[in-house]
Amino acid sequence: MASLTANESTGGYDAYMEVTVQGSGTTGLGHLEKEAAKYFTLGQNFPNPYYNNTAIPFTLYQASDVLIELWDLSGKKIATLLNEYRGAGEHKIDVNLNSYHLATSDYAYQMQVSNANGVYKHYKLMTAVR
């Protein structure tokens, strides 16, 4: 289930997705997010909703290989937005989404960070408006 919540400080929306993981044992999404948060923070794209251009902010707490991909909500990969090594610090990628011919809809962007400590992933939702 996905939801959008108005963000009064930016004038846009924050996106949240709830997931269910099947398997044995007990775990929590909050635990996974806390583990990833030791190595990076993925920000909400701005503006959101967006028309043509948007920016995705992120912070790395140590140098890492970074992969950011765009997915539709049916699970189809639309594009690789970034795939490179980045140093520690605050970063932002500007994305012109016209070339992907996206319909008005919600999309997920997923960031994968790989470093000496492991591989960590986090995602957010964005909304394209035509």
Secondary structure as UniProt FT lines:
FT   STRAND          2..6
FT   TURN            8..10
FT   STRAND          13..17
FT   HELIX           29..37
FT   TURN            38..39
FT   STRAND          40..42
FT   STRAND          53..60
FT   STRAND          64..72
FT   TURN            73..74
FT   STRAND          77..86
FT   STRAND          89..96
FT   HELIX           97..100
FT   STRAND          105..115
FT   TURN            116..117
FT   STRAND          118..128
//
